[in-house]
Structure formats: C-alpha cells, structure tokens
Amino acid sequence: RSAGDAGWACVDVVGVAGTVVRIVGSAVGGVLLDVQPMSGTPVIAAALFATAVSTALIPSATSVLVLCGVVTLAFGVAPQLVARFTDVSLLALGG
C-alpha cells in the first residue's frame, strides 16, 4: 500500500466525519429550539463564541483527538446550530 492511498483514506474519513458533525449540529439546534423556542439570540451568541474560542485553541491542541474535538466544535456543531436557529428565525419573521 502506498502513502498516497493512506492520504485518500484520511480524506474519506474527514469527509464522512464532516457530514456526521453537521447532522449532530442540526439535531442539537433542533432540540434546543424545541426546548427553548424563544432563546434564539443567546443560543446563536453562545455558538458563535464557542466557535471563536475553539478556533483560538486549535494551535494549542496536544493530540490528534483533542484537535478533532476542537475542530468539530469550531466548524461543525456550532455553525450548524447557528444555521438552524437562523432558519427558524427567518421563517418566523416571514410567515
């Protein structure tokens, strides 16, 4: 097996993990909307703050597992949570 094959396997894992993380973020956003339907702004602010903090922590990650967790929060769960709240807020305003 060549080194190039291992590289493509990593790309496959990252691609699948990215999809799973976006699904988790959407699910968390949906549950939060069901539990606290009027808490849009604080939830969006908390998610954006979590994105900023986790992005700042990327250089200090001490292992691959920590790096995966930080990147998952920064670029997967939090942005999808914001997207769900924004979608629902826009629908509430327009309809």
DRENGUSE-335395 format. One line per 2 residues: their letters; for each residue x, y, z of N, C-alpha, C. Coordinates in nm, 2 decimals. Example, Ala and Ser with C-alpha at 12.3 -4.5 7.8 and 13.67 -1.06 7.14 Angstrom:
// DRENGUSE-335395
AS) 1.32 -0.57 0.78 1.23 -0.45 0.78 1.32 -0.33 0.78; 1.28 -0.22 0.71 1.37 -0.11 0.71 1.29 0.00 0.79
END
This chain:
// DRENGUSE-335395
RS) 0.09 -0.12 0.00 0.00 0.00 0.00 0.09 0.12 0.00; 0.06 0.22 -0.08 0.14 0.34 -0.09 0.10 0.44 0.00
AG) 0.18 0.54 0.02 0.15 0.65 0.11 0.03 0.73 0.06; 0.02 0.74 -0.07 -0.09 0.81 -0.14 -0.23 0.75 -0.10
DA) -0.23 0.62 -0.10 -0.36 0.55 -0.06 -0.40 0.59 0.08; -0.31 0.60 0.17 -0.34 0.63 0.31 -0.39 0.78 0.32
GW) -0.34 0.86 0.23 -0.38 1.00 0.23 -0.53 1.01 0.18; -0.57 0.93 0.08 -0.70 0.93 0.04 -0.80 0.87 0.14
AC) -0.75 0.77 0.21 -0.83 0.71 0.32 -0.86 0.82 0.43; -0.77 0.90 0.46 -0.79 1.01 0.55 -0.89 1.11 0.50
VD) -0.88 1.14 0.37 -0.98 1.23 0.31 -1.12 1.18 0.32; -1.13 1.05 0.30 -1.26 0.98 0.31 -1.32 0.99 0.45
VV) -1.23 0.97 0.55 -1.27 0.98 0.69 -1.32 1.12 0.73; -1.24 1.22 0.69 -1.27 1.36 0.71 -1.40 1.40 0.65
GV) -1.42 1.35 0.53 -1.55 1.38 0.46 -1.67 1.33 0.53; -1.66 1.20 0.57 -1.77 1.14 0.64 -1.79 1.20 0.77
AG) -1.68 1.23 0.84 -1.69 1.29 0.98 -1.76 1.43 0.97; -1.72 1.50 0.86 -1.78 1.64 0.85 -1.93 1.63 0.83
TV) -1.98 1.53 0.75 -2.12 1.52 0.73 -2.19 1.48 0.87; -2.13 1.39 0.94 -2.19 1.35 1.07 -2.19 1.46 1.17
VR) -2.09 1.54 1.17 -2.08 1.66 1.26 -2.19 1.76 1.22; -2.21 1.78 1.10 -2.32 1.87 1.06 -2.46 1.82 1.09
IV) -2.48 1.69 1.09 -2.60 1.63 1.13 -2.62 1.65 1.28; -2.52 1.63 1.35 -2.52 1.64 1.50 -2.56 1.79 1.53
GS) -2.49 1.88 1.47 -2.52 2.03 1.49 -2.66 2.06 1.46; -2.71 2.01 1.35 -2.85 2.04 1.32 -2.95 1.98 1.42
AV) -2.92 1.85 1.47 -3.00 1.79 1.57 -3.00 1.86 1.70; -2.88 1.91 1.74 -2.87 1.98 1.87 -2.95 2.11 1.85
GG) -2.94 2.18 1.74 -3.01 2.30 1.72 -3.16 2.28 1.72; -3.21 2.17 1.66 -3.35 2.14 1.66 -3.40 2.11 1.80
VL) -3.33 2.03 1.88 -3.37 2.00 2.02 -3.37 2.13 2.10; -3.27 2.22 2.09 -3.27 2.34 2.16 -3.39 2.43 2.12
LD) -3.43 2.43 2.00 -3.54 2.51 1.95 -3.67 2.45 2.01; -3.68 2.32 2.02 -3.80 2.26 2.09 -3.81 2.29 2.23
VQ) -3.69 2.29 2.30 -3.69 2.32 2.45 -3.71 2.47 2.48; -3.63 2.55 2.41 -3.63 2.70 2.43 -3.66 2.77 2.30
PM) -3.78 2.77 2.25 -3.81 2.83 2.12 -3.78 2.98 2.11; -3.78 3.05 2.22 -3.76 3.20 2.22 -3.62 3.24 2.26
SG) -3.53 3.15 2.26 -3.39 3.18 2.31 -3.29 3.19 2.19; -3.34 3.24 2.08 -3.26 3.24 1.96 -3.13 3.32 1.97
TP) -3.14 3.44 2.01 -3.02 3.53 2.02 -2.91 3.48 2.12; -2.95 3.44 2.24 -2.85 3.39 2.33 -2.78 3.26 2.28
VI) -2.86 3.17 2.21 -2.80 3.05 2.16 -2.71 3.07 2.05; -2.75 3.16 1.96 -2.66 3.20 1.85 -2.53 3.26 1.90
AA) -2.54 3.35 2.00 -2.43 3.42 2.05 -2.33 3.32 2.12; -2.39 3.22 2.19 -2.31 3.12 2.26 -2.24 3.03 2.16
AL) -2.31 2.99 2.05 -2.25 2.91 1.95 -2.14 2.99 1.87; -2.16 3.11 1.84 -2.05 3.19 1.78 -1.93 3.21 1.87
FA) -1.96 3.23 2.00 -1.85 3.24 2.10 -1.77 3.11 2.11; -1.85 2.99 2.11 -1.78 2.86 2.11 -1.69 2.84 1.99
TA) -1.74 2.89 1.87 -1.66 2.88 1.75 -1.53 2.96 1.76; -1.54 3.08 1.81 -1.43 3.17 1.83 -1.32 3.11 1.93
VS) -1.37 3.06 2.04 -1.28 3.01 2.14 -1.22 2.88 2.09; -1.30 2.79 2.03 -1.24 2.67 1.98 -1.14 2.69 1.86
TA) -1.17 2.79 1.78 -1.07 2.82 1.67 -0.94 2.87 1.73; -0.95 2.95 1.84 -0.83 3.00 1.91 -0.75 2.89 1.97
LI) -0.82 2.78 2.01 -0.75 2.67 2.08 -0.68 2.57 1.98; -0.71 2.58 1.85 -0.65 2.49 1.76 -0.50 2.48 1.77
PS) -0.43 2.59 1.77 -0.28 2.58 1.78 -0.23 2.51 1.91; -0.31 2.51 2.01 -0.26 2.45 2.14 -0.30 2.31 2.16
AT) -0.37 2.25 2.06 -0.41 2.11 2.07 -0.29 2.02 2.10; -0.30 1.93 2.20 -0.19 1.84 2.24 -0.19 1.71 2.17
SV) -0.30 1.67 2.11 -0.31 1.54 2.05 -0.41 1.55 1.93; -0.41 1.45 1.85 -0.50 1.44 1.74 -0.65 1.44 1.78
LV) -0.67 1.37 1.89 -0.81 1.35 1.94 -0.86 1.49 1.99; -0.78 1.56 2.06 -0.81 1.70 2.11 -0.84 1.79 1.99
LC) -0.75 1.78 1.89 -0.76 1.86 1.77 -0.90 1.83 1.70; -0.93 1.70 1.69 -1.05 1.66 1.62 -1.17 1.72 1.70
GV) -1.17 1.71 1.83 -1.28 1.77 1.91 -1.30 1.92 1.89; -1.18 1.99 1.89 -1.19 2.13 1.88 -1.24 2.17 1.74
VT) -1.19 2.11 1.64 -1.23 2.14 1.50 -1.38 2.10 1.48; -1.42 1.99 1.54 -1.56 1.95 1.54 -1.65 2.06 1.59
LA) -1.61 2.11 1.71 -1.70 2.22 1.77 -1.69 2.34 1.69; -1.57 2.38 1.64 -1.55 2.51 1.57 -1.62 2.51 1.44
FG) -1.61 2.41 1.36 -1.65 2.41 1.22 -1.77 2.32 1.19; -1.82 2.25 1.29 -1.93 2.16 1.26 -2.05 2.19 1.34
VA) -2.05 2.16 1.47 -2.16 2.17 1.56 -2.21 2.31 1.57; -2.13 2.40 1.61 -2.17 2.54 1.64 -2.22 2.61 1.51
PQ) -2.16 2.60 1.40 -2.22 2.67 1.28 -2.35 2.61 1.24; -2.37 2.48 1.25 -2.50 2.42 1.22 -2.61 2.46 1.31
LV) -2.57 2.47 1.44 -2.66 2.52 1.54 -2.71 2.66 1.51; -2.61 2.75 1.47 -2.65 2.88 1.43 -2.74 2.88 1.30
AR) -2.71 2.79 1.21 -2.79 2.79 1.09 -2.93 2.75 1.12; -2.95 2.65 1.21 -3.09 2.61 1.24 -3.17 2.72 1.30
FT) -3.10 2.79 1.40 -3.17 2.90 1.47 -3.20 3.01 1.37; -3.11 3.04 1.28 -3.13 3.15 1.18 -3.24 3.11 1.09
DV) -3.24 2.99 1.04 -3.35 2.94 0.95 -3.49 2.96 1.01; -3.50 2.91 1.14 -3.63 2.92 1.21 -3.67 3.06 1.24
SL) -3.57 3.15 1.27 -3.60 3.29 1.30 -3.65 3.36 1.17; -3.59 3.33 1.06 -3.63 3.39 0.93 -3.77 3.34 0.89
LA) -3.80 3.21 0.92 -3.93 3.16 0.89 -4.03 3.23 0.98; -4.00 3.25 1.10 -4.09 3.31 1.20 -4.12 3.46 1.16
LG) -4.02 3.53 1.11 -4.04 3.67 1.07 -4.12 3.68 0.94; -4.10 3.58 0.85 -4.17 3.59 0.72 -4.30 3.52 0.72
G) -4.33 3.44 0.81 -4.46 3.36 0.80 -4.54 3.35 0.92
END
